[in-house]
Amino acid sequence: MEEEIGLLGLGIMGMAMSRTLLRHGANLTVWNRTPSKCEQLVEYGASVAETAAAVVKKCKYTIAMLSDPSAALSVVFDKDGVLEQICKGKGYIDMSTVDADTSSKISEAITSKGGSFLEAPVSGSRKLAQDGELVILAAGVKALYEEAHCLFDIMGKKTFFLGHVGNGAKMKLLVNMLMGSEEPEIAGESVLHSRPLRVHLWLKIQLIFSFESTFAVRSHAITSLLKLLIPVCWLHFQREFYWLKKVNWTLNLFSTHWTEVDLLIHCY
């Protein structure tokens, strides 16, 4: 891609993704709240901007990889933020892990200024980001997804388009629940951190949604599934993910994106 690409946020994942893009010849401009982190990328060919707004002004596509919902909102709405320069013909791709409500707020703000928005949270570690082996869960403007697909091909091994904004964020939280959190201290506590348990869970899900399953088989599978999910839901509820309030959209995601979920599971 010859267009200028921007990247906001140089934490562990943002730094690794930036290096991967630069290694593949991207024209990259970066910004971070701590400017010294930007300098680490200059030797690899990156340009540095003083503000998030300056990145958006310069670049056709801007990627954000920020630490949490608060940071994601701040970079968009605060002074010298994304909204000051986003306009028609520019795309904003938020790859941060945020909740669906945060993603929707950002989407509405970007599109109100004429810009295009795509949420694209990732599943994977720093090592996978360095190797371009992330799994990318995109949702939003389909045209922007198609335009940015070459970037996703550099950063990831598999990319899914999940429709409306919010579905990417929900699927990312669902992946964390199914696969165990990427945070070691949480993963060690998760009942699904064991691969055999994950496989067992997936078999139960297949039984629930299989047209060939009888009512009795489905009932037994649902009971077994809940026995596995409730401890995980409670753990993440305690850690402010509010899993217990999200059962409805979890089931909706399984039913409306069955093919994507099936493929996603096999990525692991």
C-alpha positions in Angstrom: 0.0 0.0 0.0 1.5 3.3 -1.1 -0.8 5.5 1.0 0.5 7.0 4.2 -0.5 4.9 7.2 -0.8 6.2 10.8 -0.6 4.3 14.0 -1.6 5.7 17.4 -0.4 3.9 20.5 3.0 2.2 21.0 2.4 -0.1 23.8 3.5 -3.8 23.6 1.1 -4.6 20.8 1.3 -1.3 19.0 5.1 -1.4 18.9 5.2 -4.9 17.5 2.6 -4.2 14.9 4.4 -1.0 13.8 7.7 -2.9 13.3 5.8 -5.5 11.3 4.3 -2.9 9.0 7.7 -1.1 8.6 9.4 -4.4 7.8 6.9 -4.8 4.9 7.6 -1.4 3.6 4.7 0.6 4.9 4.9 4.4 4.9 4.2 4.7 8.6 3.7 7.8 10.8 3.4 7.1 14.5 2.2 8.9 17.7 2.3 8.0 21.3 1.6 9.8 24.6 5.2 9.1 25.6 7.2 10.5 22.6 10.4 8.6 23.4 8.7 5.4 22.3 8.3 6.9 18.8 12.0 7.5 18.5 12.6 3.7 18.7 10.9 3.4 15.3 12.6 6.2 13.5 15.6 4.0 12.7 13.2 1.5 11.1 11.8 4.2 8.8 8.9 5.6 10.7 7.9 9.3 10.8 6.8 10.8 14.1 3.8 13.2 14.6 3.4 15.5 17.6 -0.4 14.8 18.0 -3.0 12.3 17.0 -4.7 14.9 14.9 -1.5 15.5 13.0 -1.3 11.8 12.2 -4.9 11.8 10.8 -4.2 14.9 8.8 -1.2 13.3 7.1 -2.5 9.8 6.6 -5.4 8.3 4.6 -5.7 5.4 7.1 -5.0 5.7 10.8 -4.8 2.6 13.1 -5.3 2.9 16.8 -3.9 0.3 19.3 -4.6 1.8 22.7 -4.6 0.4 26.2 -8.3 0.5 27.2 -11.6 2.2 26.4 -10.7 5.3 28.3 -7.6 5.8 26.2 -9.5 5.0 23.0 -12.1 7.6 23.7 -9.5 10.2 24.8 -7.5 9.9 21.6 -10.6 10.5 19.5 -12.4 13.2 21.5 -9.7 15.2 23.4 -7.9 18.3 22.2 -5.6 17.5 19.3 -7.5 14.3 18.8 -8.7 12.3 15.9 -11.9 14.2 15.4 -10.1 17.5 14.7 -8.8 16.1 11.3 -10.9 13.1 10.3 -13.0 13.8 7.2 -14.4 12.3 4.1 -11.8 10.1 2.3 -10.0 9.1 5.6 -10.4 5.9 7.5 -10.0 5.2 11.2 -9.3 1.6 12.2 -9.4 0.9 16.0 -7.6 -2.3 16.8 -7.8 -1.7 20.6 -9.7 -4.1 22.8 -12.7 -2.1 23.9 -16.4 -2.8 24.7 -19.0 -2.5 22.0 -20.5 0.7 23.5 -17.1 2.4 23.3 -16.6 1.2 19.7 -20.1 2.5 18.7 -19.4 5.9 20.3 -16.2 6.2 18.3 -17.9 5.0 15.1 -20.7 7.6 15.4 -18.2 10.4 16.0 -16.0 9.4 13.0 -18.8 9.0 10.6 -20.5 12.3 11.7 -17.3 14.0 10.3 -17.5 12.1 7.1 -14.8 9.5 7.9 -15.0 5.8 7.6 -14.7 3.5 10.7 -13.7 0.0 11.3 -13.2 -1.8 14.6 -10.6 -4.6 14.3 -9.5 -6.0 17.7 -6.9 -8.7 17.5 -6.4 -12.0 19.2 -2.7 -12.9 19.8 0.4 -12.1 21.7 3.3 -9.7 21.1 5.2 -12.6 19.5 2.3 -13.2 17.1 2.2 -9.5 16.4 5.9 -9.4 15.6 5.5 -12.4 13.2 2.3 -11.1 11.5 0.3 -14.0 12.9 -2.6 -12.2 14.6 -6.3 -13.1 14.2 -8.2 -9.9 13.3 -11.9 -9.5 14.1 -13.2 -6.6 12.0 -16.6 -5.0 11.8 -17.9 -1.7 10.4 -17.6 -0.1 7.0 -17.1 -3.0 4.5 -15.5 -0.7 1.9 -12.8 0.3 4.4 -12.3 -3.3 5.4 -11.6 -4.2 1.8 -9.3 -1.3 1.3 -7.3 -2.1 4.5 -7.2 -5.9 3.9 -3.6 -5.6 2.6 -2.6 -4.2 5.9 -4.4 -7.0 7.8 -2.6 -9.5 5.6 0.7 -8.1 6.8 -0.3 -8.1 10.5 -2.4 -11.2 10.7 -2.8 -14.8 9.6 -6.5 -14.6 9.4 -9.1 -11.8 9.2 -12.8 -12.0 9.8 -15.4 -9.5 8.8 -18.3 -9.6 11.3 -20.7 -7.0 10.0 -22.0 -4.1 12.1 -19.8 -2.1 14.5 -19.8 -3.8 17.9 -19.7 -7.3 16.6 -15.9 -7.2 16.5 -15.6 -6.0 20.1 -18.1 -8.7 21.3 -16.3 -11.4 19.4 -13.0 -10.4 20.9 -14.4 -10.7 24.4 -16.0 -14.0 23.5 -12.6 -15.3 22.2 -11.1 -14.3 25.6 -13.8 -16.2 27.3 -13.4 -19.3 25.1 -9.7 -19.4 24.8 -8.6 -18.1 28.2 -7.4 -14.5 28.7 -4.1 -13.4 27.1 -3.2 -12.0 30.5 -1.1 -14.7 32.3 -2.6 -14.0 35.8 -6.1 -14.4 34.4 -5.3 -17.3 32.1 -3.9 -19.3 35.0 -7.3 -19.0 36.7 -9.5 -19.7 33.7 -11.2 -23.1 33.6 -10.8 -23.0 29.8 -7.1 -22.4 29.7 -6.7 -26.1 29.1 -6.9 -27.0 25.5 -8.9 -30.3 26.2 -11.5 -28.2 28.0 -11.7 -25.8 25.1 -12.2 -28.7 22.7 -14.9 -30.1 25.0 -16.7 -26.8 25.1 -16.6 -26.4 21.3 -18.1 -29.9 20.9 -21.0 -28.9 23.2 -21.6 -25.7 21.2 -21.7 -27.7 18.0 -24.3 -30.1 19.5 -26.5 -27.1 20.6 -26.6 -25.6 17.2 -26.6 -28.8 15.1 -29.9 -29.4 13.3 -29.5 -33.1 13.8 -29.4 -32.9 17.6 -32.5 -33.9 19.5 -34.1 -31.8 22.2 -32.6 -34.1 24.9 -29.1 -33.9 23.4 -29.3 -30.1 23.1 -30.6 -29.8 26.7 -27.7 -31.9 28.0 -25.2 -29.9 26.0 -26.6 -26.6 27.2 -26.4 -27.8 30.8 -22.8 -28.9 30.4 -21.9 -25.6 28.6 -23.3 -23.5 31.4 -21.3 -25.5 34.0 -18.2 -24.5 32.1 -19.1 -20.9 31.3 -20.6 -19.7 34.6 -17.2 -19.8 36.5 -15.6 -17.9 33.6 -18.4 -15.4 33.4 -18.1 -14.8 37.1 -14.4 -14.4 36.9 -14.6 -11.8 34.1 -17.6 -10.1 35.8 -15.4 -9.5 38.8 -12.7 -8.1 36.5 -15.3 -5.6 35.1 -16.0 -7.4 31.8 -19.6 -7.9 32.9 -20.0 -11.3 31.2 -23.2 -12.2 33.0 -25.0 -9.3 31.2 -23.7 -10.5 27.8 -25.2 -14.0 27.5 -27.8 -12.8 25.0 -25.3 -11.3 22.5 -23.0 -14.3 23.0 -25.7 -16.6 21.8 -26.6 -14.2 19.0 -23.0 -14.2 17.8 -22.9 -17.9 17.7 -26.2 -18.1 15.7 -25.6 -15.3 13.2 -21.8 -15.8 12.7 -21.6 -19.6 13.0 -19.2 -20.0 10.0 -16.9 -17.3 11.3 -16.9 -18.7 14.9 -16.2 -22.2 13.5 -13.2 -20.9 11.5 -12.0 -18.8 14.3 -11.9 -21.7 16.7 -9.7 -23.7 14.3 -7.2 -20.8 14.1 -6.1 -22.0 17.5 
